[in-house]
Amino acid sequence: MKKPLVLLGLAASVASADSDPNFWWLDEGAFQSAVISTTSHYRGEYGAGFIMWNATLAAFASWYLNNYNCAFQHSGGPFGENMAFGYQTPAVSVAAWGNEAVQYDYGHPGYSPATGHFTQLVWKATTDVGCARRCLRRMLGGLGGGGDLPWEEQVDATRLHDYAVSPGRLEFGLQMI
């Protein structure tokens, strides 16, 4: 029952974003909803659980953006992070990460710079997300639970079902923690 509601929420966000994309960046509730529904959509496709908004992660992302003058680089903090810049809406930012799935090499699973955003997005151990946006509409977001940091043990080929298995300009940026 939850999955159809998430997909309807995604469809509604896309339709409204077409009429006024700034709404999704400027309204906090709409921003959070777009991030959660789009992230949950991709996670659902790959058998990962749904996530919850985490205000602490969002505060960290916001602190980083505010204190590091929106440098477009990862914070080096204790959380897995995805970043995006130049997408029309938060949902389109998250979708860009999810669309890296077509490049994922299921025959040789593990971290790859070409698919790192995707694997971070669908990482099974991730339970929550918090994002911030700022600076020419740059958005920084992060995923709790560590995720697929390059130095951590990566996807085990014998457990592909635990990860991703199905085939599957406004200047806002997103930092996802």
MIPADO-572444 format. One line per field, with one value per residue (C-alpha): residue in three letters; residue number from 0; x, y, z. Coordinates in nm, 4 decimals. Layout:
r <- c(ALA_...)
k <- c(NUM_...)
px <- c(X_...)
py <- c(Y_...)
pz <- c(Z_...)
//
This chain:
r <- c(MET_LYS_LYS_PRO_LEU_VAL_LEU_LEU_GLY_LEU_ALA_ALA_SER_VAL_ALA_SER_ALA_ASP_SER_ASP_PRO_ASN_PHE_TRP_TRP_LEU_ASP_GLU_GLY_ALA_PHE_GLN_SER_ALA_VAL_ILE_SER_THR_THR_SER_HIS_TYR_ARG_GLY_GLU_TYR_GLY_ALA_GLY_PHE_ILE_MET_TRP_ASN_ALA_THR_LEU_ALA_ALA_PHE_ALA_SER_TRP_TYR_LEU_ASN_ASN_TYR_ASN_CYS_ALA_PHE_GLN_HIS_SER_GLY_GLY_PRO_PHE_GLY_GLU_ASN_MET_ALA_PHE_GLY_TYR_GLN_THR_PRO_ALA_VAL_SER_VAL_ALA_ALA_TRP_GLY_ASN_GLU_ALA_VAL_GLN_TYR_ASP_TYR_GLY_HIS_PRO_GLY_TYR_SER_PRO_ALA_THR_GLY_HIS_PHE_THR_GLN_LEU_VAL_TRP_LYS_ALA_THR_THR_ASP_VAL_GLY_CYS_ALA_ARG_ARG_CYS_LEU_ARG_ARG_MET_LEU_GLY_GLY_LEU_GLY_GLY_GLY_GLY_ASP_LEU_PRO_TRP_GLU_GLU_GLN_VAL_ASP_ALA_THR_ARG_LEU_HIS_ASP_TYR_ALA_VAL_SER_PRO_GLY_ARG_LEU_GLU_PHE_GLY_LEU_GLN_MET_ILE)
k <- c(0_1_2_3_4_5_6_7_8_9_10_11_12_13_14_15_16_17_18_19_20_21_22_23_24_25_26_27_28_29_30_31_32_33_34_35_36_37_38_39_40_41_42_43_44_45_46_47_48_49_50_51_52_53_54_55_56_57_58_59_60_61_62_63_64_65_66_67_68_69_70_71_72_73_74_75_76_77_78_79_80_81_82_83_84_85_86_87_88_89_90_91_92_93_94_95_96_97_98_99_100_101_102_103_104_105_106_107_108_109_110_111_112_113_114_115_116_117_118_119_120_121_122_123_124_125_126_127_128_129_130_131_132_133_134_135_136_137_138_139_140_141_142_143_144_145_146_147_148_149_150_151_152_153_154_155_156_157_158_159_160_161_162_163_164_165_166_167_168_169_170_171_172_173_174_175_176)
px <- c(0.0000_0.2837_0.4603_0.1693_0.1360_0.5040_0.4755_0.1688_0.3604_0.6425_0.4038_0.2410_0.5772_0.6833_0.3596_0.3848_0.7554_0.6734_0.4501_0.6798_1.0143_1.1258_0.8467_1.0279_1.3478_1.1952_0.9176_1.0758_0.7913_0.7870_1.1675_1.1683_0.8762_1.0471_1.3711_1.1979_0.9515_1.2085_1.4677_1.2065_1.1021_1.4538_1.5125_1.1863_1.2930_1.6063_1.4667_1.6041_1.3771_1.2047_1.3807_1.2875_1.3898_1.6629_1.6857_2.0363_2.1678_1.9927_2.1477_2.4939_2.4435_2.3244_2.6146_2.8608_2.7098_2.7011_3.0540_3.2395_3.1021_2.9251_3.2441_3.1264_3.3158_3.2284_3.2564_3.4743_3.2320_3.1146_2.8174_2.7746_2.7067_2.5688_2.5872_2.4085_2.4165_2.2165_1.9014_1.5565_1.4062_1.5164_1.3371_1.5342_1.8570_1.7829_1.6703_2.0093_2.1731_1.9238_1.9773_2.3419_2.2005_2.2336_2.6129_2.6380_2.8408_2.6559_2.9276_3.1880_2.9984_3.1565_3.2332_3.2776_3.2950_3.0436_2.7824_2.8717_2.5679_2.3388_2.4834_2.4712_2.1055_2.0009_2.2401_2.0395_2.1810_2.0689_1.7691_1.7429_1.8300_1.8790_1.9463_2.0190_2.0406_2.2034_2.4351_2.3038_2.0510_2.3097_2.1802_2.3769_2.2224_2.3284_2.2286_2.2620_2.4164_2.7510_2.6673_2.9187_3.2190_3.5130_3.7193_3.4389_3.3728_3.1726_2.8930_2.9331_2.8571_2.6894_2.4428_2.3381_1.9783_2.0848_2.1731_2.0574_1.9355_1.6762_1.7747_1.6593_1.8446_1.8021_2.1248_2.0112_2.2479_2.1730_2.3896_2.2459_2.3868)
py <- c(0.0000_0.2423_0.1974_0.3248_0.6259_0.7047_0.6779_0.9018_1.1515_1.1437_1.1925_1.4851_1.6450_1.6187_1.7776_2.0665_2.1131_2.1736_2.4651_2.6234_2.4490_2.7086_2.5925_2.2630_2.4400_2.7208_2.5456_2.3287_2.0765_2.0385_2.0082_1.7294_1.5538_1.5598_1.4180_1.1464_1.0360_1.0220_0.8486_0.5979_0.5319_0.4251_0.2351_0.0474_-0.0551_-0.2173_-0.3799_-0.1272_-0.0006_0.3321_0.6135_0.8859_1.2523_1.3160_1.6732_1.6143_1.5088_1.8061_2.0383_1.8963_1.9471_2.3026_2.3755_2.2492_2.4578_2.7689_2.7327_2.6193_2.8777_2.6156_2.4502_2.1758_1.8984_1.6359_1.7401_1.4489_1.4054_1.0813_1.0288_0.9024_1.1982_1.2700_1.6090_1.7593_2.0939_2.2532_2.0396_2.1939_2.0315_1.8227_1.5218_1.5568_1.5823_1.2546_1.0929_1.1767_0.9676_0.6851_0.6870_0.5884_0.2341_0.1750_0.2002_-0.0351_-0.3512_-0.6334_-0.8750_-0.6784_-0.5139_-0.2526_0.1144_0.3009_0.6783_0.6394_0.4752_0.5877_0.8153_0.5305_0.2747_0.5320_0.5973_0.2304_0.1165_-0.1274_-0.0150_0.3430_0.4315_0.8074_1.1119_1.4822_1.7453_2.1133_2.3547_2.6926_2.9051_2.9562_2.6916_2.4262_2.1286_1.9042_1.5853_1.2824_0.9344_0.7946_0.4581_0.5216_0.3905_0.2955_0.5015_0.3939_0.2613_0.0433_-0.3168_-0.3056_-0.5024_-0.8784_-1.0476_-1.3371_-1.0956_-0.8848_-0.9060_-0.6937_-0.4076_-0.3090_-0.5968_-0.4784_-0.3318_-0.0747_2.5357_2.6400_2.6392_2.4634_2.2076_1.9277_1.7932_1.4722_1.3429)
pz <- c(0.0000_0.0797_-0.2531_-0.4703_-0.2407_-0.2834_-0.6596_-0.6617_-0.4517_-0.7038_-0.9938_-0.8161_-0.7437_-1.1064_-1.2298_-0.9839_-1.0534_-1.4201_-1.3272_-1.0652_-1.0046_-0.7511_-0.5211_-0.4591_-0.3565_-0.1503_0.0443_0.3166_0.3276_-0.0501_-0.0557_0.2036_0.0354_-0.3052_-0.1628_0.0420_-0.2261_-0.5063_-0.2889_-0.1682_-0.5274_-0.6264_-0.3039_-0.3571_-0.7081_-0.5686_-0.2556_-0.0079_0.2686_0.2812_0.4608_0.7055_0.7138_0.9707_1.0986_1.2388_0.8971_0.7362_0.9957_0.9221_0.5478_0.6096_0.8450_0.5860_0.3075_0.5259_0.6641_0.3548_0.1149_-0.0922_-0.2094_-0.4429_-0.2696_-0.0125_0.3491_0.4586_0.7472_0.9053_0.6713_0.3172_0.0865_-0.2572_-0.4249_-0.7228_-0.8971_-1.1753_-1.1720_-1.2005_-0.8896_-0.5911_-0.7439_-1.0678_-0.8644_-0.6859_-1.0134_-1.1673_-0.8963_-0.9447_-1.3194_-1.2694_-1.2291_-1.6034_-1.5655_-1.2658_-1.3381_-1.1631_-1.2761_-1.0794_-0.7941_-0.5763_-0.5640_-0.8904_-0.9380_-1.2225_-0.9988_-0.6471_-0.6159_-0.7219_-0.4796_-0.2000_-0.2806_-0.2635_0.0120_0.2280_0.5627_0.5030_0.7168_0.6991_0.4944_0.5517_0.2884_0.2585_-0.0319_-0.0702_-0.2854_-0.6338_-0.5391_-0.4653_-0.2678_-0.0334_0.0968_0.2905_0.3830_0.7335_0.8045_0.6341_0.2914_0.0279_0.1213_-0.0994_0.1915_0.3292_0.2277_-0.0901_-0.2515_-0.2101_-0.5437_-0.3623_-0.2042_-0.5005_-0.3833_-0.0850_-0.3153_-0.6606_-0.8704_-1.1186_-1.4562_-1.4319_-1.5457_-1.2217_-1.0272_-0.7145_-0.5767_-0.3338_-0.0581_0.0744_0.4027)
//
